[in-house]
């Protein structure tokens, strides 16, 4: 058995897979996970979640299935705020050890 050399991955799986919008999609995914968790915790139907968040039911369905290409970061943040969450954005200079980019923690 021989060992194959593999390219070293980064911390962003989506970038490793070749997505052009990997940073944006990663941030959206983290926000969507939190949004879906809240919908589940509150046992909301998609129609109820749509009413509370101001989204349409089809948009809520997209979030539930993590189809996030047509949903903005801002829309996801607004939906979280409508579910009584505090969303904080921090802008600071990139450190030399870390490249400039977007990081989301939920």
Protein Blocks (a to p, Z undefined) as FASTA:
>chain_A
ZZdddddddfblklmnopaklmmmmmmmmmmmmmmmmmmmnopafklmmmmnopafklmm
mmmnopaklpcfklmmmmmmmnopacddddddddfklccdddddZZ
